[in-house]
Amino acid sequence: MSRPDLSVNLGQLRLPNPIMVASGTFGYGLEYERLVDLNQLGALVVRSLTLRPQVGNAPLRLAETPAGMLNAIGLQNEGVEAFILETLPRLRAYSVPLIVSIAGESPEEYAQVAERLQRTSGLAGLELNLACPSPSHRAFDTAPQLTAEVVRAVRQTTDLPLFAKLSANGGDLVPIAQSAVEAGADGLTLIHSVAGLAVNPHTRRFRLASRVGHLTGPAIKPIALCAVWQVRQALPEVPLIGVGGITSLDDVLEFLLVGATAVQVGTGNYLCATLSTDLVGALTDYLTQNEIGTVRELVGAVRDVM
Amino acid sequence: MASWELQAVVVEHRQRAPNQYELILHAPPIAQTAQPGQYVLVRPMETLAPLWRRPYSILRANPDKGVISIFYSVQSQFTELLSLKPLGSQMSVLGPLGHGFQREQGVQRHILVAGGFGAPPLSFFASRLVSALSPDEQILILAGARRRDLLVGLDEFRALGAEVRIATEDGSQGYAGRVTDLLSEALCEPLPSAVYACGPNRMLQMVCEICLVGRVPCQVSVETPMPCGVGACLGCAVKVRAPNGAIWYKRACTDGPVFRAEEVDWE
Protein backbone atom coordinates (compact mmCIF):
# COMPACT_ATOMS: atom_id res chain seq x y z
CA MET A 1 0.00 0.00 0.00
CA SER A 2 1.08 3.61 -0.35
CA ARG A 3 2.80 5.45 2.41
CA PRO A 4 0.34 6.33 5.20
CA ASP A 5 -0.67 9.92 5.75
CA LEU A 6 0.71 11.14 9.07
CA SER A 7 -0.37 14.74 8.70
CA VAL A 8 -2.81 16.22 11.19
CA ASN A 9 -4.65 19.49 11.52
CA LEU A 10 -4.78 21.46 14.72
CA GLY A 11 -7.40 23.95 13.62
CA GLN A 12 -5.72 25.97 10.88
CA LEU A 13 -2.29 24.57 11.69
CA ARG A 14 -1.25 21.58 9.62
CA LEU A 15 1.55 19.40 10.99
CA PRO A 16 3.46 16.85 8.89
CA ASN A 17 3.00 14.30 11.67
CA PRO A 18 1.51 14.26 15.16
CA ILE A 19 4.76 13.86 17.14
CA MET A 20 5.87 17.10 18.77
CA VAL A 21 8.41 17.78 21.49
CA ALA A 22 7.16 19.40 24.68
CA SER A 23 8.10 22.83 25.92
CA GLY A 24 10.87 22.93 28.49
CA THR A 25 12.18 19.47 27.70
CA PHE A 26 13.86 20.27 24.41
CA GLY A 27 15.45 23.64 25.15
CA TYR A 28 15.28 25.92 22.14
CA GLY A 29 15.68 22.87 19.91
CA LEU A 30 19.21 23.85 18.92
CA GLU A 31 20.65 21.95 21.89
CA TYR A 32 19.55 18.77 20.12
CA GLU A 33 20.34 19.72 16.54
CA ARG A 34 23.41 17.50 16.28
CA LEU A 35 21.62 14.47 17.68
CA VAL A 36 18.09 14.77 16.31
CA ASP A 37 16.86 15.53 12.79
CA LEU A 38 14.62 18.40 13.83
CA ASN A 39 12.89 18.46 10.45
CA GLN A 40 11.41 15.02 11.13
CA LEU A 41 9.36 16.35 14.05
CA GLY A 42 5.69 17.19 13.75
CA ALA A 43 6.43 20.42 15.60
CA LEU A 44 9.01 21.82 17.97
CA VAL A 45 7.77 23.67 21.04
CA VAL A 46 10.54 25.81 22.47
CA ARG A 47 10.89 26.50 26.17
CA SER A 48 8.68 29.14 27.74
CA LEU A 49 9.73 32.68 27.01
CA THR A 50 9.03 35.59 29.28
CA LEU A 51 9.13 39.33 28.64
CA ARG A 52 12.48 39.69 30.37
CA PRO A 53 15.25 37.11 30.83
CA GLN A 54 14.82 34.87 33.87
CA VAL A 55 17.75 33.41 35.81
CA GLY A 56 15.61 30.60 37.19
CA ASN A 57 15.48 28.90 40.56
CA ALA A 58 18.36 28.03 42.84
CA PRO A 59 19.47 24.39 42.70
CA LEU A 60 18.44 21.72 43.45
CA ARG A 61 16.01 21.91 40.58
CA LEU A 62 15.38 18.24 39.85
CA ALA A 63 14.53 15.04 41.64
CA GLU A 64 13.89 11.62 40.18
CA THR A 65 10.78 9.85 41.47
CA PRO A 66 9.31 6.46 40.61
CA ALA A 67 8.69 6.53 36.83
CA GLY A 68 8.82 10.29 36.90
CA MET A 69 10.72 13.38 37.84
CA LEU A 70 10.12 16.61 39.65
CA ASN A 71 11.41 19.85 38.23
CA ALA A 72 11.47 23.39 39.46
CA ILE A 73 13.48 25.26 36.85
CA GLY A 74 11.83 28.58 37.53
CA LEU A 75 11.27 29.49 33.88
CA GLN A 76 14.95 30.15 33.21
CA ASN A 77 15.03 31.61 29.69
CA GLU A 78 16.76 34.26 27.65
CA GLY A 79 13.68 36.48 27.29
CA VAL A 80 11.65 37.13 24.18
CA GLU A 81 13.95 39.81 22.73
CA ALA A 82 17.10 37.69 22.86
CA PHE A 83 15.13 34.78 21.46
CA ILE A 84 14.00 36.80 18.47
CA LEU A 85 17.43 38.33 17.85
CA GLU A 86 19.73 35.38 18.53
CA THR A 87 17.89 32.06 18.58
CA LEU A 88 15.03 32.39 16.12
CA PRO A 89 17.30 33.20 13.12
CA ARG A 90 19.10 29.89 13.71
CA LEU A 91 15.83 28.00 14.09
CA ARG A 92 14.58 29.41 10.78
CA ALA A 93 17.15 27.18 9.07
CA TYR A 94 14.81 24.29 9.84
CA SER A 95 11.50 23.55 8.19
CA VAL A 96 9.93 22.07 11.34
CA PRO A 97 6.80 23.95 12.48
CA LEU A 98 7.91 26.11 15.35
CA ILE A 99 5.67 26.78 18.33
CA VAL A 100 6.79 29.13 21.05
CA SER A 101 5.65 28.65 24.61
CA ILE A 102 5.07 31.85 26.51
CA ALA A 103 4.75 32.55 30.22
CA GLY A 104 4.13 35.57 32.39
CA GLU A 105 3.06 36.96 35.70
CA SER A 106 -0.03 38.73 34.42
CA PRO A 107 -2.35 38.57 31.40
CA GLU A 108 -0.74 41.78 30.17
CA GLU A 109 2.72 40.25 30.30
CA TYR A 110 1.63 37.20 28.31
CA ALA A 111 0.07 39.56 25.79
CA GLN A 112 3.23 41.64 25.50
CA VAL A 113 5.31 38.56 24.75
CA ALA A 114 2.75 37.35 22.23
CA GLU A 115 2.58 40.76 20.60
CA ARG A 116 6.36 40.81 20.22
CA LEU A 117 6.31 37.33 18.65
CA GLN A 118 3.41 38.27 16.38
CA ARG A 119 5.66 40.88 14.77
CA THR A 120 8.25 38.31 13.76
CA SER A 121 8.15 35.65 11.07
CA GLY A 122 8.69 31.93 11.02
CA LEU A 123 6.40 30.86 13.83
CA ALA A 124 3.66 28.27 13.40
CA GLY A 125 1.89 29.00 16.66
CA LEU A 126 2.00 29.93 20.31
CA GLU A 127 1.46 27.78 23.37
CA LEU A 128 0.44 29.39 26.62
CA ASN A 129 2.16 27.97 29.69
CA LEU A 130 -0.64 28.68 32.13
CA ALA A 131 0.86 26.84 35.09
CA CYS A 132 2.43 30.09 36.27
CA PRO A 133 1.33 31.85 39.44
CA SER A 134 -1.12 34.68 38.84
CA PRO A 135 -1.04 37.85 40.95
CA SER A 136 -3.43 36.03 43.30
CA HIS A 137 -0.72 33.31 43.69
CA ARG A 138 -2.99 30.70 42.13
CA ALA A 139 -1.77 29.28 38.84
CA PHE A 140 -3.63 30.70 35.84
CA ASP A 141 -4.80 27.23 34.84
CA THR A 142 -6.54 26.45 38.11
CA ALA A 143 -9.69 28.53 37.58
CA PRO A 144 -11.76 29.27 34.46
CA GLN A 145 -11.69 33.02 34.98
CA LEU A 146 -7.90 33.20 35.37
CA THR A 147 -7.36 31.05 32.28
CA ALA A 148 -9.77 33.13 30.24
CA GLU A 149 -8.11 36.41 31.17
CA VAL A 150 -4.76 35.29 29.79
CA VAL A 151 -6.12 33.65 26.66
CA ARG A 152 -8.30 36.66 25.86
CA ALA A 153 -5.43 39.11 26.36
CA VAL A 154 -3.15 37.11 24.08
CA ARG A 155 -5.85 36.48 21.48
CA GLN A 156 -6.28 40.22 21.06
CA THR A 157 -2.62 40.64 20.10
CA THR A 158 -2.07 37.80 17.68
CA ASP A 159 -3.64 35.81 14.89
CA LEU A 160 -1.13 32.97 15.31
CA PRO A 161 -2.66 29.60 16.19
CA LEU A 162 -2.99 29.59 19.96
CA PHE A 163 -2.82 26.56 22.24
CA ALA A 164 -3.55 26.75 25.94
CA LYS A 165 -1.51 24.28 27.96
CA LEU A 166 -3.38 23.27 31.08
CA SER A 167 -2.49 21.20 34.10
CA ALA A 168 -5.01 19.06 35.91
CA ASN A 169 -4.15 20.76 39.19
CA GLY A 170 -7.29 22.88 39.38
CA GLY A 171 -9.78 20.10 39.92
CA ASP A 172 -12.38 19.67 37.17
CA LEU A 173 -10.54 20.46 33.95
CA VAL A 174 -13.59 20.72 31.68
CA PRO A 175 -14.78 24.19 32.75
CA ILE A 176 -11.21 25.49 32.52
CA ALA A 177 -10.83 23.99 29.05
CA GLN A 178 -14.14 25.50 28.01
CA SER A 179 -13.14 28.93 29.21
CA ALA A 180 -9.86 28.74 27.30
CA VAL A 181 -11.68 27.89 24.09
CA GLU A 182 -14.35 30.53 24.60
CA ALA A 183 -11.60 33.09 25.17
CA GLY A 184 -10.05 32.25 21.82
CA ALA A 185 -7.72 29.27 22.11
CA ASP A 186 -7.55 27.25 18.90
CA GLY A 187 -6.59 24.10 20.76
CA LEU A 188 -5.53 22.72 24.10
CA THR A 189 -2.36 21.01 25.25
CA LEU A 190 -3.18 18.47 27.97
CA ILE A 191 -1.60 18.22 30.41
CA HIS A 192 0.97 20.42 32.01
CA SER A 193 2.85 18.79 34.88
CA VAL A 194 1.26 17.70 38.14
CA ALA A 195 2.18 19.49 41.36
CA GLY A 196 4.46 17.24 43.39
CA LEU A 197 6.97 17.07 46.20
CA ALA A 198 9.68 14.75 47.47
CA VAL A 199 11.67 14.53 50.69
CA ASN A 200 14.95 12.86 51.46
CA PRO A 201 14.01 11.01 54.66
CA HIS A 202 17.63 10.48 55.65
CA THR A 203 18.58 14.15 55.61
CA ARG A 204 14.98 15.23 56.41
CA ARG A 205 15.26 17.85 53.69
CA PHE A 206 13.08 18.69 50.72
CA ARG A 207 14.62 17.33 47.56
CA LEU A 208 13.93 20.53 45.63
CA ALA A 209 15.13 23.96 46.71
CA SER A 210 11.66 25.28 45.86
CA ARG A 211 10.09 22.48 47.95
CA VAL A 212 7.18 21.95 45.54
CA GLY A 213 7.84 21.09 41.92
CA HIS A 214 6.31 19.82 38.71
CA LEU A 215 5.89 16.09 38.27
CA THR A 216 6.35 14.77 34.74
CA GLY A 217 7.10 11.47 33.05
CA PRO A 218 5.32 8.11 32.85
CA ALA A 219 3.99 8.53 36.40
CA ILE A 220 1.49 11.13 35.13
CA LYS A 221 0.40 9.36 31.94
CA PRO A 222 -2.91 8.00 33.29
CA ILE A 223 -3.79 11.46 34.60
CA ALA A 224 -3.01 12.99 31.21
CA LEU A 225 -5.01 10.35 29.33
CA CYS A 226 -7.97 10.94 31.60
CA ALA A 227 -7.76 14.69 31.04
CA VAL A 228 -7.66 14.28 27.26
CA TRP A 229 -10.57 11.86 27.33
CA GLN A 230 -12.76 14.03 29.55
CA VAL A 231 -12.12 17.22 27.60
CA ARG A 232 -12.67 15.38 24.32
CA GLN A 233 -16.11 14.29 25.56
CA ALA A 234 -17.05 17.84 26.48
CA LEU A 235 -15.41 19.61 23.53
CA PRO A 236 -15.32 17.12 20.65
CA GLU A 237 -14.49 19.74 18.02
CA VAL A 238 -11.49 21.25 19.79
CA PRO A 239 -8.04 19.99 18.70
CA LEU A 240 -6.21 18.43 21.62
CA ILE A 241 -2.50 17.81 22.02
CA GLY A 242 -1.77 15.03 24.50
CA VAL A 243 1.32 15.15 26.69
CA GLY A 244 2.44 13.28 29.78
CA GLY A 245 4.78 10.33 30.06
CA ILE A 246 5.09 9.26 26.44
CA THR A 247 8.05 6.91 25.96
CA SER A 248 6.75 4.40 23.40
CA LEU A 249 4.56 3.91 20.34
CA ASP A 250 1.90 2.36 22.56
CA ASP A 251 1.81 5.55 24.61
CA VAL A 252 1.33 7.61 21.45
CA LEU A 253 -1.50 5.34 20.34
CA GLU A 254 -3.21 5.60 23.71
CA PHE A 255 -3.28 9.39 23.52
CA LEU A 256 -4.56 9.37 19.94
CA LEU A 257 -7.25 6.82 20.75
CA VAL A 258 -8.67 8.85 23.64
CA GLY A 259 -8.90 11.90 21.43
CA ALA A 260 -5.60 13.69 21.05
CA THR A 261 -4.90 14.82 17.50
CA ALA A 262 -1.19 15.22 18.23
CA VAL A 263 1.13 14.39 21.10
CA GLN A 264 4.20 15.86 22.73
CA VAL A 265 7.22 13.94 23.97
CA GLY A 266 8.64 15.54 27.11
CA THR A 267 10.57 13.71 29.80
CA GLY A 268 11.04 10.88 27.28
CA ASN A 269 13.57 13.04 25.45
CA TYR A 270 15.89 12.49 28.42
CA LEU A 271 15.74 8.72 28.07
CA CYS A 272 16.69 8.81 24.42
CA ALA A 273 17.46 11.99 22.50
CA THR A 274 15.95 10.61 19.30
CA LEU A 275 12.82 9.21 20.96
CA SER A 276 10.51 11.68 19.21
CA THR A 277 11.81 11.02 15.71
CA ASP A 278 12.03 7.28 16.45
CA LEU A 279 8.32 7.45 17.31
CA VAL A 280 7.55 9.08 13.95
CA GLY A 281 9.15 6.05 12.30
CA ALA A 282 7.39 3.60 14.59
CA LEU A 283 4.03 5.24 13.97
CA THR A 284 4.58 5.11 10.20
CA ASP A 285 5.41 1.41 10.43
CA TYR A 286 2.36 0.76 12.60
CA LEU A 287 0.00 2.44 10.15
CA THR A 288 1.56 0.61 7.22
CA GLN A 289 1.41 -2.79 8.88
CA ASN A 290 -2.18 -2.28 9.95
CA GLU A 291 -3.22 -0.82 6.60
CA ILE A 292 -4.43 2.38 8.16
CA GLY A 293 -4.40 5.13 5.53
CA THR A 294 -4.24 8.12 7.82
CA VAL A 295 -3.29 8.62 11.43
CA ARG A 296 -6.45 10.73 11.80
CA GLU A 297 -8.48 7.49 11.77
CA LEU A 298 -7.08 6.69 15.19
CA VAL A 299 -8.06 9.94 16.87
CA GLY A 300 -10.81 9.27 19.38
CA ALA A 301 -11.26 5.69 18.17
CA VAL A 302 -11.06 4.09 21.60
CA ARG A 303 -13.68 1.40 22.33
CA ASP A 304 -15.27 0.19 25.52
CA VAL A 305 -14.08 -2.92 27.27
CA MET A 306 -17.21 -4.88 26.30
CA MET B 1 31.84 19.42 20.16
CA ALA B 2 30.41 16.33 18.63
CA SER B 3 28.52 13.75 20.64
CA TRP B 4 26.97 10.45 19.70
CA GLU B 5 23.98 8.56 20.99
CA LEU B 6 24.69 4.92 20.31
CA GLN B 7 24.31 1.35 21.47
CA ALA B 8 27.61 0.51 23.14
CA VAL B 9 28.63 -3.11 23.62
CA VAL B 10 29.57 -4.32 27.09
CA VAL B 11 33.12 -5.65 26.87
CA GLU B 12 33.97 -6.30 30.50
CA HIS B 13 33.05 -5.63 34.09
CA ARG B 14 36.53 -5.56 35.59
CA GLN B 15 36.59 -5.78 39.37
CA ARG B 16 39.03 -3.29 40.81
CA ALA B 17 38.32 -3.68 44.51
CA PRO B 18 35.51 -5.07 46.65
CA ASN B 19 32.36 -3.60 45.07
CA GLN B 20 34.37 -1.41 42.68
CA TYR B 21 34.17 -2.11 38.97
CA GLU B 22 35.47 -0.69 35.75
CA LEU B 23 32.90 -1.13 32.99
CA ILE B 24 34.52 -1.30 29.58
CA LEU B 25 32.30 -0.36 26.66
CA HIS B 26 32.91 -0.60 22.94
CA ALA B 27 31.90 2.82 21.59
CA PRO B 28 34.42 3.84 18.92
CA PRO B 29 33.31 7.40 18.09
CA ILE B 30 33.20 8.27 21.78
CA ALA B 31 36.58 6.61 22.43
CA GLN B 32 38.14 8.58 19.61
CA THR B 33 37.01 12.01 20.75
CA ALA B 34 36.69 11.80 24.55
CA GLN B 35 38.72 14.30 26.55
CA PRO B 36 39.58 14.04 30.27
CA GLY B 37 36.80 15.40 32.44
CA GLN B 38 34.12 14.66 29.89
CA TYR B 39 31.36 12.22 30.72
CA VAL B 40 28.82 9.90 29.16
CA LEU B 41 25.16 9.32 29.99
CA VAL B 42 24.34 5.65 30.24
CA ARG B 43 21.04 3.82 30.37
CA PRO B 44 21.50 0.09 30.94
CA MET B 45 17.78 -0.62 31.40
CA GLU B 46 14.47 -0.40 29.57
CA THR B 47 12.54 0.19 32.77
CA LEU B 48 10.68 3.36 33.67
CA ALA B 49 11.85 3.16 37.28
CA PRO B 50 14.63 4.03 37.56
CA LEU B 51 13.98 6.45 34.76
CA TRP B 52 16.92 8.73 34.12
CA ARG B 53 20.18 8.05 32.46
CA ARG B 54 23.12 8.63 34.76
CA PRO B 55 26.27 10.59 34.06
CA TYR B 56 29.62 8.84 34.46
CA SER B 57 32.97 10.49 34.01
CA ILE B 58 35.14 8.71 31.51
CA LEU B 59 37.87 6.77 33.32
CA ARG B 60 39.83 6.02 30.19
CA ALA B 61 39.44 6.02 26.46
CA ASN B 62 41.40 3.91 24.02
CA PRO B 63 40.91 5.32 20.52
CA ASP B 64 42.73 2.40 18.86
CA LYS B 65 40.54 -0.26 20.44
CA GLY B 66 37.43 1.92 20.31
CA VAL B 67 36.67 1.41 23.99
CA ILE B 68 35.92 3.66 26.92
CA SER B 69 35.50 2.74 30.53
CA ILE B 70 33.56 4.09 33.44
CA PHE B 71 33.80 3.31 37.12
CA TYR B 72 30.94 2.15 39.31
CA SER B 73 30.16 0.55 42.62
CA VAL B 74 26.87 -1.21 43.27
CA GLN B 75 24.96 1.00 45.68
CA SER B 76 21.57 1.66 44.07
CA GLN B 77 18.94 0.06 41.88
CA PHE B 78 20.51 1.75 38.88
CA THR B 79 24.04 0.53 39.55
CA GLU B 80 22.69 -2.95 40.20
CA LEU B 81 21.07 -2.92 36.74
CA LEU B 82 24.36 -1.66 35.34
CA SER B 83 26.26 -4.47 37.02
CA LEU B 84 23.87 -7.07 35.60
CA LYS B 85 24.44 -6.14 31.96
CA PRO B 86 25.88 -9.28 30.34
CA LEU B 87 29.06 -9.21 28.32
CA GLY B 88 28.24 -8.64 24.66
CA SER B 89 24.93 -6.92 25.42
CA GLN B 90 24.22 -3.38 24.35
CA MET B 91 23.30 -0.30 26.28
CA SER B 92 22.40 3.23 25.28
CA VAL B 93 25.29 5.65 25.70
CA LEU B 94 25.32 9.37 24.89
CA GLY B 95 28.65 11.15 24.78
CA PRO B 96 31.24 12.39 25.10
CA LEU B 97 29.57 15.33 26.80
CA GLY B 98 30.61 18.53 28.52
CA HIS B 99 33.80 20.48 28.94
CA GLY B 100 36.64 18.69 30.68
CA PHE B 101 39.91 19.66 32.35
CA GLN B 102 42.24 22.02 30.54
CA ARG B 103 45.95 21.83 31.22
CA GLU B 104 47.12 25.00 32.96
CA GLN B 105 50.13 26.65 31.36
CA GLY B 106 53.16 28.13 33.09
CA VAL B 107 53.12 25.92 36.18
CA GLN B 108 55.63 23.36 37.38
CA ARG B 109 53.30 21.14 39.33
CA HIS B 110 49.85 19.84 38.48
CA ILE B 111 48.05 18.87 41.68
CA LEU B 112 45.12 16.50 41.18
CA VAL B 113 42.79 16.30 44.16
CA ALA B 114 40.61 13.18 44.08
CA GLY B 115 37.87 12.73 46.63
CA GLY B 116 36.62 9.13 46.78
CA PHE B 117 34.72 8.22 43.62
CA GLY B 118 35.84 11.54 42.09
CA ALA B 119 39.08 9.88 41.02
CA PRO B 120 38.15 8.48 37.57
CA PRO B 121 38.17 11.69 35.51
CA LEU B 122 41.41 12.75 37.19
CA SER B 123 42.92 9.39 36.36
CA PHE B 124 42.09 9.95 32.69
CA PHE B 125 43.44 13.51 32.91
CA ALA B 126 46.65 12.37 34.57
CA SER B 127 47.27 9.77 31.87
CA ARG B 128 46.99 12.40 29.14
CA LEU B 129 48.98 14.92 31.17
CA VAL B 130 51.90 12.54 31.67
CA SER B 131 52.41 12.10 27.96
CA ALA B 132 52.63 15.88 27.46
CA LEU B 133 54.74 16.74 30.48
CA SER B 134 57.89 18.81 30.03
CA PRO B 135 61.01 17.84 32.07
CA ASP B 136 60.47 20.59 34.64
CA GLU B 137 56.82 19.69 35.28
CA GLN B 138 55.49 17.13 37.75
CA ILE B 139 52.20 15.64 38.83
CA LEU B 140 51.13 15.30 42.44
CA ILE B 141 48.08 13.23 43.30
CA LEU B 142 46.19 13.92 46.51
CA ALA B 143 43.66 11.16 47.08
CA GLY B 144 41.20 11.24 49.95
CA ALA B 145 38.24 9.26 51.22
CA ARG B 146 36.41 8.56 54.44
CA ARG B 147 37.98 5.07 54.68
CA ARG B 148 40.72 3.25 52.80
CA ASP B 149 38.22 0.95 51.03
CA LEU B 150 36.64 4.02 49.43
CA LEU B 151 39.90 5.17 47.83
CA VAL B 152 39.74 4.71 44.09
CA GLY B 153 42.27 4.38 41.30
CA LEU B 154 45.50 4.53 43.33
CA ASP B 155 47.17 1.85 41.19
CA GLU B 156 46.63 3.86 38.03
CA PHE B 157 48.01 7.02 39.55
CA ARG B 158 51.07 5.16 40.79
CA ALA B 159 51.54 3.43 37.44
CA LEU B 160 51.95 6.85 35.86
CA GLY B 161 54.93 7.47 38.08
CA ALA B 162 53.20 10.31 39.85
CA GLU B 163 53.70 11.04 43.51
CA VAL B 164 50.57 10.00 45.45
CA ARG B 165 49.68 11.33 48.90
CA ILE B 166 46.73 9.79 50.70
CA ALA B 167 44.34 11.00 53.35
CA THR B 168 41.56 9.06 55.04
CA GLU B 169 39.21 10.63 57.53
CA ASP B 170 39.34 7.58 59.80
CA GLY B 171 43.12 7.29 59.49
CA SER B 172 42.95 3.79 57.97
CA GLN B 173 45.50 4.78 55.33
CA GLY B 174 47.88 7.71 54.98
CA TYR B 175 47.28 11.02 56.71
CA ALA B 176 44.39 10.94 59.17
CA GLY B 177 42.19 13.83 58.11
CA ARG B 178 40.89 15.57 55.06
CA VAL B 179 42.52 15.60 51.67
CA THR B 180 42.15 19.37 51.68
CA ASP B 181 44.65 19.48 54.56
CA LEU B 182 47.14 17.80 52.23
CA LEU B 183 46.35 20.42 49.61
CA SER B 184 47.01 23.32 51.98
CA GLU B 185 50.28 21.69 52.95
CA ALA B 186 51.32 21.05 49.34
CA LEU B 187 50.61 24.62 48.34
CA CYS B 188 53.09 25.80 51.01
CA GLU B 189 55.85 24.16 48.99
CA PRO B 190 57.46 26.79 46.75
CA LEU B 191 56.45 25.43 43.34
CA PRO B 192 54.11 27.24 40.93
CA SER B 193 51.13 24.90 40.93
CA ALA B 194 47.73 24.38 39.40
CA VAL B 195 44.94 22.37 40.99
CA TYR B 196 42.35 20.09 39.38
CA ALA B 197 39.74 18.49 41.62
CA CYS B 198 36.82 16.10 41.53
CA GLY B 199 34.88 14.79 44.48
CA PRO B 200 32.00 15.67 46.79
CA ASN B 201 30.80 19.27 46.54
CA ARG B 202 31.83 20.14 50.08
CA MET B 203 35.38 19.04 49.24
CA LEU B 204 35.31 21.06 46.03
CA GLN B 205 34.16 24.11 47.91
CA MET B 206 37.12 23.84 50.29
CA VAL B 207 39.52 23.26 47.40
CA CYS B 208 38.20 26.38 45.68
CA GLU B 209 38.53 28.47 48.84
CA ILE B 210 42.10 27.30 49.44
CA CYS B 211 43.10 28.02 45.84
CA LEU B 212 41.39 31.39 45.66
CA VAL B 213 43.16 32.55 48.81
CA GLY B 214 46.47 31.21 47.51
CA ARG B 215 45.86 32.60 43.99
CA VAL B 216 46.40 29.15 42.54
CA PRO B 217 44.70 28.33 39.22
CA CYS B 218 42.05 25.73 39.96
CA GLN B 219 39.49 23.70 38.05
CA VAL B 220 36.80 21.60 39.68
CA SER B 221 34.44 19.00 38.26
CA VAL B 222 31.00 19.25 39.88
CA GLU B 223 28.41 16.54 40.22
CA THR B 224 24.67 17.12 39.74
CA PRO B 225 21.84 15.16 38.17
CA MET B 226 22.04 15.68 34.41
CA PRO B 227 19.08 14.05 32.68
CA CYS B 228 19.50 15.53 29.21
CA GLY B 229 23.25 16.08 28.93
CA VAL B 230 22.88 18.63 26.15
CA GLY B 231 21.88 21.80 27.97
CA ALA B 232 18.17 21.56 27.27
CA CYS B 233 16.50 20.79 30.59
CA LEU B 234 18.39 23.35 32.73
CA GLY B 235 18.11 21.02 35.70
CA CYS B 236 21.84 20.89 36.46
CA ALA B 237 22.15 24.55 37.39
CA VAL B 238 25.42 25.68 38.97
CA LYS B 239 25.41 29.10 40.58
CA VAL B 240 28.12 31.28 39.11
CA ARG B 241 29.37 34.77 39.80
CA ALA B 242 30.66 37.23 37.25
CA PRO B 243 33.62 39.51 38.14
CA ASN B 244 31.10 42.34 38.55
CA GLY B 245 29.23 40.29 41.16
CA ALA B 246 26.26 39.35 38.98
CA ILE B 247 24.78 35.97 39.82
CA TRP B 248 23.31 33.52 37.38
CA TYR B 249 23.23 29.82 36.60
CA LYS B 250 25.36 27.82 34.25
CA ARG B 251 24.66 24.28 33.12
CA ALA B 252 26.91 21.60 34.58
CA CYS B 253 26.10 19.34 31.64
CA THR B 254 27.44 21.54 28.84
CA ASP B 255 29.14 24.59 30.39
CA GLY B 256 30.85 22.14 32.80
CA PRO B 257 31.10 19.75 34.46
CA VAL B 258 34.54 21.34 34.92
CA PHE B 259 34.42 24.95 36.10
CA ARG B 260 37.08 27.40 37.16
CA ALA B 261 37.20 27.94 40.93
CA GLU B 262 36.59 31.68 40.66
CA GLU B 263 33.36 31.12 38.75
CA VAL B 264 31.44 28.92 41.15
CA ASP B 265 29.39 30.51 43.90
CA TRP B 266 29.09 27.94 46.68
CA GLU B 267 26.91 30.08 48.96
Interface residues (C-beta under 8 A of the other chain):
Chain A: G24 T25 F26 G27 E31 Y32 R34 L35 R47 V55 G56 N57 A58 P59 L60 R61 L62 A63 E64 P66 A67 G68 M69 N71 I73 Q76 G217 P218 T247 T267 N269 Y270 L271 C272 A273 T274
Chain B: A2 S3 E5 R43 L48 A49 P50 L51 W52 R53 S92 L94 T224 P225 P227 C228 V230 G231 A232 C233 L234 G235 C236 A237 V238 K239 I247 W248 Y249 T254
